[in-house]
């Protein structure tokens, strides 16, 4: 804080002749927030992780080597290949360039089961921007290249293994990221709209409306969430399409999610309503709208940002939990939850632990979002350290 | 001369409810207040915490809605605006004329707005000026209160308490008001800064032709700045008098106690028999019968316990007191004690 303040004080203030003071002020506030945010190492790293996650989610078709539905019965439960970068030839010379090994199949005589082992003899070189089956990016842009893949068209590529139908786990994970992260975002946006409007009215006007809203929130929050979600999800019509289902689940999650944001917003409104500077704005003759938007909202923007960022992981976890239990998103849709559903069986887990990979991704994404939320909250607070 | 502001029978009752289904208690913060503020004067309202002086200020500017009674404002002779009954929307033009300076300069300035925007905000709300003209007005008003133009882009937390109060004053004055209500405007500042701000207020009063309602608990400050003083106790006006007269010879026992509480800057005189106020200020929801002050008054008689005294002129002078014995009591003023350093 000290360093920032001195910089701020000694910085010569430009005197625009006809410039707009208000506009330049706002830019600089953003710059100050950003400068403080950058000092928070963990949050900065988390920001890049979250950005990377969303880029992957956005361009899922391009990043995933295969379509999530592509199956190959020859490679059920194929183990992860791992990408190698250097190959030592027999004569001792090195060959550079990424490649994956092929698979050998053996029959386990005791279990009478097909077992894959990595075949060191076979190498399938990898390339960037390799040609693939034509596909549509975002469902509209025709594309013929993927970010990476094997240079020979039909070689097996299971970087982090395959599932029970021989589908590429990595591709499915990437497509699942799109669904899970967007459910988090859409759900939080819905919650935010409900929460800010209801909480705002509740806190700004108070009175019986406030009491009614607060009792309702208490009631909703006292409901055990998992059974309630289960009930609501089970009540969805069976014949709804996957897309309708997806939106229904989002709405169900945000029906409960708004309560927390509404409480944060109401609390801030209550605290600010009696602040002198708010009274001052009212006595200036400012409309309620102006008082709220110009004088109150900036003061709790940081809280809203933090609460929102911190609510996204909650949404993602809720979706994952529901889908894991088989009541959220249904099979053709790939999300982290439906992927983890594959890992419900202890026997499968023992023989194919890579099916737990979505769990790791969930943990990384959620931790990153939490750190990001903390960092944003600290940075947006002008009285923070 | 007609008064700039006239307050008639103003009453403000707060209702409090204990718990969700509990009984409601009414608290009379203001009881039947009658006041006139003349154009160009500085009227001080004094009293201890909880006496209703801030509530009175807030009822005048309609930060609170009075329960009953009238607040009439006369922007020019023959024109009377009844502020207390106007709907909020129609009140807006008059908000330019009646402005408020707040007690705590830390909390009365929006921490997220820069000085320029803070001071420009009233102009923008009332759509009075924009662009270069707006900038000119903001800069010149800030210069009048002693804030240099290179401070425009700073946030309030970069300023000291005194400077912030100057910004608060600039905010009040930018709309060219007629009446400024200063609610404890200097009590959050230390004494040397208080003097600066008081002098600034005096200068601005002359420059802008202002009328002040100066709400304070500090009689030293009041003695310095006010032309007339209104003493409040428990939601009542108990005495109203020109400053000189009140400090010379108070007519209400409560005023006497307040004056006695003034610190004396002479150690040899300090050990005296100073009549300290006994007891606590009574709970507003359970106010005493009769004179509101009788529970703590050392001159109280039986009559005081049953009959409520009205505010009336004492011996036909401009000095008014609400005490049955205003004419007969020999009360001590403050002028025989050495003055406080501030004056």
Interface residues (C-beta under 8 A of the other chain):
Chain A: X5 X8 X9 X12 X13 X15 X18 X21 X22 X24 X25 X28 X29 X211 X275 X276 X277 X279 X280 X281 X282 X283 X284 X285 X286 X290 X294 X295 X298 X299 X382 X383
Chain B: X20 X61 X63 X91 X92 X95 X96 X99 X100 X102 X103 X104 X107 X108 X109 X110 X111 X112 X113 X114 X116 X117 X120 X121 X122 X125 X126 X131 X132 X135 X149 X150 X151 X152 X153 X154 X155 X157 X158 X171
